[in-house]
């Protein structure tokens, strides 16, 4: 003769059934989300943002390259000055020489930032382009002014360096304008990419 279940055991069985139903519903919701994402056409990286990211990557790389080339030339010049047969040359204004070094390092840091930001935006891993666009315009304008100042200094090769700096500054400013113009489209693109990555991680855990 089968033993009759107590009322508490009946309640426990009902709770287990409810828990299993909740798990099934969660799995169905996940499957529905995945099906929805598969049906929705994936947005593409806006063309304007792609151009902006390429400008940031190229400009940042050129700024870094210019910094390291200048550093190598500076060290070569210092080694010649420190040679035993060469007369010791002291800069006319040590404070201005130190200021130039600091400015060059700051510019190189910004160049590295734009290089990284450009790569992240091109890959769609940057969350937004608002801050990067505003910063690009601001730094671009400052770099244009710095290039004009370099040209007015009138030193050797100053005109060529000035033209390069002004060109890079325009590239950054123009890239910032493009990034701001397509900011909403890029945010939609980045959110879709992030959601797609989360769904892939869920599939791997199963």
N, C-alpha and C positions, 0 to 999 in steps of 0.2 A: 504494500500500500504506500503510495507516494506521500511523503511528508508535506504538509501544507506550509507554504511560505508565510513568515510573519509579515506584518504590515511594514516594518522597517526595511526588510529585504526587498519588498515590492517597491518602496520608494527609491532605494539604491539602484534597482534595475532601471527604473524610469529615468533617474539622473544620468546613468551611463548611456541610455539611448539618446537623451537630449544632447549630451556631449558629442556623441558620434555624429548626430545630425548637424551640430554647429560646425564641426570639422569639415563635413561634406559641403556645407554651404560656403565656407571660406574657400575651399578648393574650387568650387564652381565659380565664385566671384573672381578668383585669380585667373581661371581659364577664360572667363568672359572678358577680363581686362586684356589678356594676351590676344584674344580673338579680335577685340576692338582695335588694338594697336596694329595688328596685321592688316586689318581692313583699311585703316586710315593711311593715306599716302604720307610718307615721311617728308617733312619740309626740308628743302635744300638750304645750304648756307647762302645767304643773300650775296649777290654779286658785289654790291658796294662794300660789304663787310669783308669779303674775300680780298678785294683790292686793298682795303685799309690794312688788313692783317699782313699782306705781302709787303706793303710799304713800311709797316712797323718792323717786320723781320729784316728786310733789306737795309733799312736805315739804321736800325740798331746794330746790325752786323758791321756796317761800314763805319759807324762811330767807334765801335770797339776795335776794329782793324786800324783805324786812324790813331787811336790812343796807343796801341801797342807798337805801331810803327814809329810814332813820335817818341815813345819811351826808349825804343832801341837806339834811335838817332841821338837822343839826349845822353844815354849811357855811353855811346861811342864817343861823343864829344867830350864828356867828362873824363873818359879814359885817356884821350889825347892831352887834355889839360894836365892830368895827373902824371903824365910821362916825365921821366927825370930830365930829358933834354928840352922840354917845353917850358916856357915861362908861365908861372902861376897867374891865372886870370881870375879876378874876383868880379862878380856881377856888379854893374853900376848901382842897382837897387835890389838888395837881397829880399826885401819885403815883397816887391813886385814879382820877383822870380818865384818866391814861395806861393804867392797868390795864384800865379799861373799854373803851378803844379796842382794846387787844390781845385781850381776850376776844371782842369783836365780830368782829374779823378772823379769829380761830381758828374761831369758830362759822360764819362765812361760808364758810371753806375746807371745813369738814365738810359744809355745805349743798351746795356744788358737787360734792363727792365723791359724796354720796348721789344727787344729780341724775344724774350720769354713770352710777353703778352701776345706778340704776333703769332707765335707758334701755338699757344693755347687757343686763341681765337680761331685760327685756321682749323684746328682739330675739333672745335666746338666744346672745349672743356671750360672756357671762361663763362661765368654766369651771366655777365652783362657787358655792354660796350659803352655805357653812359660815362662811368668814371674814366675809363681808358681814353674815350674820345675827347673829353674835356681836358684831360692831362696832356694828350697829344697836341691839341691846339695850343695850349698854353706854352708847353715846352718848345713847340715848333716856332712860335712867335719870338720867344726868348732866343732861340738858336739863330733865327734870322737876324735879330739885333746884334748878337755876338759876332756873326759873320760880317755884318756891315762895319762893326767896330774894328775887326781884324783887318779889313781892307783899308780903313782910314789910317791904320797904324803905319802903313807904308814901308814895312820891313821886307826883307828878301822873301820872295815867293808868297807874299801876303795876299796879292790879288787872286792867285789861283786858289789858295786856301779859303779865302773869303767867298769865292764863287761856290765852292763845294759846300761850305757851311750853310750858305743861303739856300742852296738847292735842297739839302737835307732838311732844313727847317721848313721849307715849303711842302716837302713830302710828308712830314709829320703833321703839319697843320691840315693839309688836304685829307690825309688819312683820318684825322679826328672828325672832320666834317662828314665824311662818308660813314663813319661808324655811328655817329649820332643820327644821321638820316635814316638808317635802317636798324635802329636799336630795337624796336618792337618785333620786327621779323626775326632778328637774331635771338631774342629772348625765347620766342616760340620754338625756334630750332634747337636751342640749347636745352630747354625743358623736355622736349621730345626725346633728345638723345639721352638725357639723364634717366628718364622713365624707362627707356628701352634697356639701358644697362642694368637697372634694378630688376626688371623682369628676367633678364638673362641670369642674374645672380640667384634669383629664386628657383629657376629651373635647375641650376647646378646643385642647389642644396637638397633637392628632392631625390 
